[in-house]
Amino acid sequence: MNSVLASLALGTLLALSAAGPLRAQAPENWPQVKCERWRSAYDEALKRFGRKGLGQEFITGNEAFIASGCQNPPDVCPRSAEELNFANVMVMAGMNAGVSSTFMPYACRKS
C-alpha cells in the first residue's frame, strides 16, 4: 500500500502544480480553494482505489463535507481497513495541497 499512497500523493502534487504554485499568502477565497483541492483529491482517490470496502456512511460523510463547502465539522469516522487507508491517503493529499490538519473531515467520537 505504501507505493499506492506515494502514487496518489505524487499525482496530487502534479495536479496541484499544474494549477499554480502554493503561495506564502493565502488567496482571498482560500476556503473555497482548499475545498476545490480536497474535492479533486477525493475524486482522484475514488478513481484510483474504487469504493470496495468503503461503507455508505463513510462515502456519504465525505460527500456531505464537500457539499457543505468543506465547512461541516469533522464527523467522518473510518471503520474498515479500506476506509482507514482511504482516509490516510486523503490526509496526505490534503497536506500536500496545503490544507491544515484541522481542515480534515475525519474524527471518531466515543459514544
C-alpha positions in Angstrom: 0.0 0.0 0.0 2.9 2.4 0.5 3.6 2.6 -3.2 0.0 3.3 -3.8 0.0 6.1 -1.2 3.1 7.6 -2.7 1.5 7.4 -6.2 -1.6 9.2 -5.1 0.4 11.9 -3.2 2.6 12.3 -6.3 -0.4 12.5 -8.5 -2.0 15.2 -6.3 1.2 17.2 -6.2 1.4 17.1 -10.0 -2.2 18.2 -10.4 -1.7 21.0 -7.9 1.5 22.2 -9.6 -0.5 22.5 -12.8 -2.9 24.8 -11.0 -0.1 27.0 -9.9 2.4 27.2 -7.0 1.3 27.4 -3.4 1.7 30.9 -2.2 3.1 32.0 1.1 0.0 34.2 1.4 -3.4 32.6 1.1 -5.8 34.0 -1.6 -8.9 35.8 -0.5 -11.1 32.8 -1.4 -8.7 30.3 0.4 -11.5 28.2 2.0 -13.0 27.7 -1.5 -9.6 26.9 -3.0 -8.9 24.3 -0.2 -12.3 22.7 -0.7 -11.8 22.5 -4.5 -8.4 20.9 -3.9 -9.9 18.5 -1.4 -12.7 17.6 -3.9 -10.2 17.0 -6.6 -8.1 14.7 -4.4 -11.3 12.9 -3.3 -12.4 12.3 -6.8 -8.9 11.1 -7.8 -8.7 8.7 -4.8 -12.1 7.2 -5.7 -11.0 6.8 -9.3 -7.7 5.1 -8.3 -8.9 2.9 -5.4 -12.6 2.5 -6.1 -15.3 2.1 -3.4 -14.6 -1.5 -2.4 -14.6 -1.7 1.4 -15.9 1.8 1.8 -19.3 1.9 3.6 -22.2 4.1 2.6 -21.9 6.1 5.8 -18.2 6.9 5.0 -19.0 7.9 1.4 -22.0 10.0 2.5 -20.0 11.7 5.2 -17.2 12.6 2.8 -19.6 13.9 0.1 -21.6 15.9 2.7 -18.4 17.5 3.8 -17.6 18.6 0.2 -21.2 19.6 -0.4 -21.0 21.9 2.6 -18.1 23.8 1.0 -15.9 21.8 3.4 -17.4 23.6 6.3 -19.0 20.7 8.2 -17.3 19.8 11.4 -15.2 16.6 11.4 -17.5 13.7 11.8 -16.5 11.1 9.2 -15.2 8.0 11.1 -13.2 5.4 9.1 -14.2 2.0 10.4 -12.9 -0.6 8.0 -9.2 -1.1 6.9 -10.1 0.2 3.5 -11.8 3.3 5.0 -8.7 4.0 7.2 -6.4 3.6 4.2 -8.6 5.9 2.1 -8.7 8.5 5.0 -4.9 8.3 5.3 -4.4 8.9 1.6 -6.8 11.9 1.8 -4.9 13.3 4.8 -1.6 13.0 2.8 -3.2 14.5 -0.3 -4.7 17.3 1.8 -1.4 18.2 3.5 0.3 18.1 0.1 -2.4 20.5 -1.2 -1.6 23.0 1.6 -4.7 22.4 3.8 -4.2 22.2 7.6 -4.8 19.1 9.7 -7.8 20.9 11.3 -9.4 21.0 7.9 -9.9 17.3 7.5 -13.4 15.7 8.0 -12.1 12.7 9.9 -12.9 12.1 13.5 -14.1 9.1 15.6 -16.0 10.1 18.6 -16.7 7.9 21.6 -20.4 7.1 22.1 
